[in-house]
Amino acid sequence: MHTRSRRTPPSRHRRPVRGLPPVYLGLVLLYLAALAPSTINLFSSLSWYEPAAELARLSFGMFGLVAAVRAARMPALPPRLRQAWGAVAACFATLVVAVPVLILFDGAGGTRSHWDDATHVVFVVALLIALQRFPLAATTRRERVKAGVDALTVMAGGSVVLWYTSIGPLLQQSGFSADIVLNAAVYPLGDLALLFSAVRALLRGADESAQRPLRLLTAGTIVLFTGDAVRGYLDGQEGAEIPVSWQFICWITADALLAAAAVAQGRSGFVAATGRRDLGIGRYLPFVAVAVAQVLMLTEAARDGEFFPWGGLALGGAILSVLVLYRQTLVQRESDERALTDGLTGLANRSMFRKVSYRALARDRRMAVLVIDMNGFKQINDTLGHKAGDRVLVEFATVLRKCVPAPGLPVRLGGDEFAVVLPHIEHPEQAYDVAGRIAAALGPVVVEGRLITLAASIGVAVTAPGELTHDEIVHRADLAMYRAKSLGPETRWAIWQESLEPQASTPVVELQVAA
C-alpha cells in the first residue's frame, strides 16, 4: 500500500486557520456598532452624534493599534513589512491620542480645527510611509512602469474629483489665505500621494503572505480619500446638502479596513515570496478614474443647463473614452491569455501552472499534480518531421482536455512534457482516477496519413493541506513519472512513494498499465 511522508511544514508555510475567527467577528460587531449613530444621523439629527462618532474612531484606534503592533513584532515577517506595520501602528496611535483631545477642545472652534488638521496630516503621512515600505512583488521594469502609469491615471482622476468637490469651490468662495491654501493644497496633495501609493501597490501586488492585508490596506486608503473629498466638499460649499455623517462613515470604514488589514497580517504568517501578482479589481481602477472624470464633466454641463458647447464636448469625450478603454481591455485580456497559454496546444503554460498551484496551496487545500512525459516523441519528430510532431502534441492536448475534469488544469510545460494540476480534491483516489482516465484514453491516432500510437509516462503526487510547497509536490510527481518511464515504452502511471526518494534503497511503487 501507499506510504506517505509526514513532514512538519516549516514556519514560513504556516497557513491561516479556517473558519471565522472571533477577532474578525469582534471587528465586524464593533464596525456595526460604530456605524449605527452615523446611519441614524442621516435621517434624524442627533445632538450627541459627533462625540459618539469620535468615540467610535477611538475604539477602532485602540483595536487597530494592538493588531498593528502585533503584526510589527512578528519575527517571521521581513523587516520592511514589519516597518510598514509599525507605520500603521503610528496611524492608530494618532487616533488614540487625537480623539480625546478633540473631545476636550469641543466648542473651542479655532483650537479644535487646528488640532484636527495637525492630527489628520500625521495620520496621512504615517499611512503614506506604510504604503511605501510595503514589500511588493518582483516584476520587470516594463511592468513597474505600467503600474506607475496606471497609478498616475487614477491619481489624475482623483485630482479631477478633488478639484470639482473641494479645491475649486473653496478657492472660488474664500479666495487665497493661509487656512484656505492649507485646505486647498496640503490636504489634496497628501490625499493624492496616498491614492497613487495605494493604487501602485495594488497593481504591483505582493507575495502570498501579504496579498489580503495589502488589499484591505489599499481599500482603506481609497475610502479615506473619499472621506477627505466629502470633507472638502462640505468646507467648500455653502449650504451643502451632504450630511456630515457621510464624512464620518468614510473615516470609520477606513479605520475598520486598516484594522482588518493588521489582523489579517497577524494571522497570515510569512510565506516565501513567489513573485505572483493578483490584480483582481485593481486592474479596473484606471478605467474607473477616467469614467469618473467624464461623469463629472457631464454633470457640470447638465447643471449649467447649456449643452452647447461643453455638454456636447463632454459627451463626445465620454464616448471616445469608453471605446478606447474597451479596446484596451480587449488588448489586455489577449495579452494576459497569451502570457499564460501555450501557443501550439492552447493549454495553460508553466506560468499558469505555478499560479494555480500557488493559489491552491495558499488556500490550504488538498491538491494533486500529475507530471506527464510522452513516450517515443523524439522518434516521431525524427522520422516524420516537426510538423507531424506538432500535430501529435495537439492530439495529446485534446486527450488531456477530455480527461481532466474542472477545476483541474491541463498544462504543457514545454516540448513533450505536460502536467495536470488538480487544485481541490477530497481524496487522493480522485487524482488516481484522472491518471487512469488519461492512460486509458491514449491510443492510435492518424497524423499526416499515418497511424501513430500515443503513449506516455504519468507520475502522480498528492499533498495534504499545508504539507508541501509547489516545488516539492512537482519533484515528487517527477520521481513517480521517471519510475513509470523506466519500465518501458507503454503507457504507465505511478504514484509517488517515499521509497522513490534518492536515499531509499528498494523502490516500491504501485504501477498501472493502460489496457
N, C-alpha and C positions, 0 to 999 in steps of 0.2 A: 504494500500500500504506500501511499504518498507520505513523505516526511517533509516537514517544513521548518525552516529556521525561525526561531523565536528571538529575534534580536530586539533589544530595547532601543527604541529610536532615540538618537541624540537630542539634546535640549533644543538645538536650532530647528528641529522639526516638530516642536510642540504645537498642537492644534487647539483651536478653541473648543470649549466644551459645548456639546449640543444642548438644545433647549433654550428657553428664555430665562437667563439668569435673573436672580432677584434684583441685582443692581440696575438692570435695564428696566424692569418693572417699576422700581422706585423712581427712576428718572422720568418715565412716562407719566406716572401719577403726579410727580412734582410739576411737570410741564402743564398738565391739565389743570391743576390747582392754580398755577400762576396765570394761566390763560383766562380763567373764569372771570376775574374782575374786568379785564380789558374787553372781553366779549359783552359783558353786561353793560359796560360804559358806552359801548357803541349805540345802544338803544335807549339807555336811561342814564343820565349823567349822575355820577356818584361823587359826593363831596370828599370822600376819603380815597378816591381812586389812585392819585399819584403816589401817596405813601405806600399803598398796597402794591403798586407796580414796582416801586423801588425795592421793597422788601422781597418781592419775588426775584428780582435780579440779584439781591444779596444771597438768597438761598441757592441760586444757581452758581453764584460766585464761590460759595463755600464748597458746594458739591464738586464743581469743576476743579477747584484748587487742589482738593485731595486727590482726585483722579489724575490730574496732570502731574502733580509731584510724584505720585506713584509710578507713572509712566517714565518720568525723567530719571528715576532712580533704578530702573530695571537694568541690571548689569548685562543682560543678553542683547540689549539694543545697541546699534552702532553709536559712536559718540555724537555724530551730527544729529541723529534722531533724538537722542537724549537732550541735546541742546535745544532742539525745536520744541520739545515738550516743556522744557524749562521756561522758554519764552511764553508758551501758552499759559503756564502757571502764573507768570507775571501778569497776563491779561486778567485772570481771575482774581489775583491778589489786588489788582487795581479796583475791581468791583467791590471786593470785601472792605477795602478802606474807604472807597469813594461814597458808597451808598449811605452809610451812617452820617458822613459829613454833609451830604446833600440834604438829608432829612433835617439835620441840625440847622442848616442855613435856610430852611424853608421860610419864605417870607422876606429874606434879605436878598431881593432881586439881583442886584449887580454882583454881589459876592458869590451867590449861588451860580449865576450864569458863568462867571469866570472859572470857578472851580469845576463846573460841569464841562466846560471847554477843555480845561487842562487834563482832566482825567480821561476824557474821550481821546485826546491826542495820544496820551500814554498807552491807552488800550490799543489803538490802531497801530502805533509804532511797534509794540510788543508782538502783535499778531503778524505784522509785516516781517519782523525778524524770524518768527516761527516758520513762515512760508518760505523764506529764503534759505533757512537751514535744513528744511525737509529734504532728505536724500531722494533724488528722482531716479527713474530707470535710465540705464545707459542706452544712448541712441547714437545714430550717426549725426554728423554735422548738419546734413540736409534736414533731418528730422527735427533737430533742435531749432534750426532757422524757421522751419514750417510752424512749429509750435509757437515760436516767438511772434511770427506774423499773425497767426490766428489770435493769439492773446492781444496783440495790438489792435486787431479788428474789433474784438469785444470791448477793449478799453475805449476805442473811438466811439462805439455805440453808447457806452456808458457816459462818455463826456457829453454826447448829444442829450442824453436823459438829464444829466445834471444841469446843463445849460438851460434846458426847457423848464425844468421843475424848480430850480433854485437860483443858479448863478444869474441868469438873465433877469428874472423878475426882481431879485434882490438889488441888483445894480440899478435897474430902472426905477425902483421905488425909493431907494435910500441914497443913491449916489456913492461917492467914494469917501470912506472914513476908515479909521483903524479897525473898528469892530466889523465893519462891512467887508473889508478886504480879508480879514481873518476868516469870516464865514464863507466868503465867495471864492477864496483861493486856497487857504490851508486845508480846510475840510475836504473840498473836492480833490485836491492833489493827493492827499492821503488815501482817500477812497479809491481813486483811480489806480494808484500804486498797488493797493490791496487787490483790486479787481484783476489787474494784469498778473500779479504774482499767483493769485488763486487759479486763474484760467490756465496759465502756463503750467503750473504744477499738475492740474487735472489732465491737460492734454499730453504732458510728458509721461505721466503715470509713475508708479513706484513698484517695488518688489512686493511679493505676496504678503509680507508681514505688515505692510502699511497701506495696502490698497483701500480697505474700508475706512480706516482713520483719515486718510487723505481725502476721500470723497466727502466725508462728513465735515472735515475742516474747511474745505473749499465751499461746500454748501452753506456753512455758517457764515463764511466771509461774504458770499453773494447776498445772503439775507441781510447781513449788517449793512452792506452797500445800499440795499433797498430802503432800510430804515433811515439811513442818513439822507437819502433822496427825499423821503417823506418829510423829514425834519427840515430840510432846505426849502421844500415847498411851503411848509407851514410858516417858516420865517419870511419867505419872500412874497407871500400872497396875503393881502388884507382880506379878512373875511373868508379864509379858505374853508371849503366845505368838507375837507378830510378831517375826521376827528383825531385828536392827539393819540387816541388809543391805538391807531394803526402803527404809530411810531413805536410804542412800547411792545406791541405784538411782534413787530420785526425784531426788535432788540432781544426780547425774551426768547424768541425762536432761535436767533443766532447763538445766544448763550447756551440754550439746550443742545444745539448741534455741536458746539465746541466741547461741551461736557461729554456728549455721547462719543465724540472722536477720541477723547482722552481715555474713556472707559474701554472703547474698542481696542485701542493700542495696548492697554494694560492686559487685555485678555488674549491678544493675538500672539504674544511671544515674538520670537525672531525666526524668520525663515530666510535661508540664504538667498541672496538676490538672484533672480532669474533673468532680469532684463526685459521681461514681458511688459507690454503696455495694454491697459484695459481702459480705453477711452470712454466707453459707454455713452451716456448722454452728452459728455463733454465735447464730442466731435461736432455737435449741432449748435454750440454756443455762438460761433461766428455768424452763422446764418440767422440766429435769433437776434443778435445785435444789429445786423443790417435791417431786419424786418422791423424792429422797434423804431429805428431812426426814420424809416419810411412812414410808419404809422403816425409818428409824432408830426411829421410834415403834413400829412393828410388831415390830421386833427386840427392843426392850426389853420389850414386853408378853409376847413369847414367852419371853424369858429369865426373867422373874418367875414364869412358869408360871400366872398368873392372868389369864384372858381377860376377867374382869369386874373393874372397869368399863373399864380403859384399852384393853384389846385390842379390844373392840367399837367404842369411840370412834375408835381409831386406824384400824381397818379402814374404818369409815364415812367418816372424813375422807379416807382414801386414795382410795376410790371417787368421792367428790364431787370431789376434786382432779382425778382422771383425766377425769371428764366435763366439768368446767369448762375444763380445758386443751384437751381435744379440740375443744370448741366454739370456743374462742379460736383454735385452729389453723385451723379452717374459716373463721372470720371473717377472719383474717389472710390466708389464701390468696385468698379472694374479693376482699379489698381490694387485694392485690398484682395480681391479674388485672385488676381494674377500672382500676388506675393505669397498666397497660401495654397495655391493649386499647382499640380504638376501639369505642364503644358501638353504632354503627349497623351496621357491617360485620362486626365480630368479628375483624378483622385486628389485628395489632400496631399501636401508635401510635408517635408520634415519639420518645417516651422509650425505648421498647423498641428502636426502630431504632438510636438512638445507643448504647444499651447493648451490643447485639450487635456493632455496628461497632467500638466501642472495644475490646471483648474480642478480636475477631479481630486488630485491629491490634497489641494488646499481646502477642499470641501469635506475632507475626512471621509472619503468613500472607499468601499472595496472596489478595486478595478483590476483589469487584466490586460496584458499586452501579448499579442502574437507577432513573432518575427518570422517572416516567410522568405525563403530563397528559392528561386526557380531552379529546377534541375535540367541540365543539358542546354541551357540557353546559349552558351558560348558556341556550341556546335551548330545551333540553328543560325546564328549570325555568320559563322564562318562558311557554311555550306550554301545558305540561301540568300545571304546579304542582309544589310542593316534594315532595308525597307521591310523585308519579311519579319525581321526581329521586332521591329516596331509594331507590326500587326499582331504578333504573338503577345507582346506586352499589353496591347489594348484588349485582346481577348481575355487575358488573365485578369485584367482590371474589371472586366464585365462580370467574371465569375465572382470576384470579391464583392462587388456591389450587390449581387443577388443573394449572397450567403451571409452577409453581415447585417443583422437587424439594427434598427435605430434604438438607442442613440450611439451605437457603435460606429467607428470611423475607419474605413479602409484607407491606407496610405501607401504612396510609392516613395520609398526612401532614396532611390536612385539606382540606375542600372536595372538589374533583375531582382533587386531587394524590395520587399514590400513589408507592410506591417498592418496590424489592426489594433486599435485601442478600444476597449470596452469600458467606458468611464464609470459605469454604475451597474454592478451586478450584485445579486443577493447571495449567490452560491458559486463556488469555483466551477461546478459542473456546467454552468451556463457558458463559460469560456471553452470548456472541452467540447460542448455541443457545436459551437461555432467552428472550431478546428476540424471536427469530424465532418461537418457540413461542407466545408471548403474542400477537404480531401476527397469526399465522395463526388463532388461536382467536377473535379478536374478529369479531363479525358481527351479524346481526339477532337481536333478542330481542323477546319480546312483553311489554309493560308496560302495565297498565291497558287491555288490549284493543287496543293499538296496536303496530305493528311499528316498533321503533327499532333503528338500526344503531349498535353500539358501535364507537367509533374512538378512537385515542389516539396521542400522540407519545411516543416512548420514547428516552431518552438513556442510553448505556452508558459507564461508565468503569471501568477496571481498575487496581489498584495492585499493584506488586511488593512483596514483604516489606520493610517498613521504609521505603518510598518516600514515602508520603503520609499526611497526617492525615485524620481524618473529614471535616472541613470542606472540605479540598482535593479529596477524591475526589467529594464531593457537588457541589461547584462545577463540576467537570469534567462530571459527568453532566447537570447543569443546562444547561450550554452545548450539549451534544450534543442534549438534548431540544428546546431552543429552535431549534436548526438544523433538526431534523426538522419541527417545527411550522411553520416559515417556508415550507415547500414545499407547504402545502395541507391540507385537512381530512381526507384519507385517512390511514389508519394507516401510520406510517413509524417506523423506528428508526434511530438514528445512533450511530456510535462516536466517542468524543472523539478529536480530533486537535489537535495543538499549534497548528495554523492557526486554530482557533476562538477562541483567546485574543484579548483586545481589541487587542493590539498587532499582530496578524497582518493583512496587507493582503489576501490572497486566500484565503478559506476553502475548504478542500478536505476533504471528509469522505465516507466510504463510507456510502451510504444503501440501505435495503432497503424495498420497498413490499410490503405484505401482498398475498398472492394473492387 
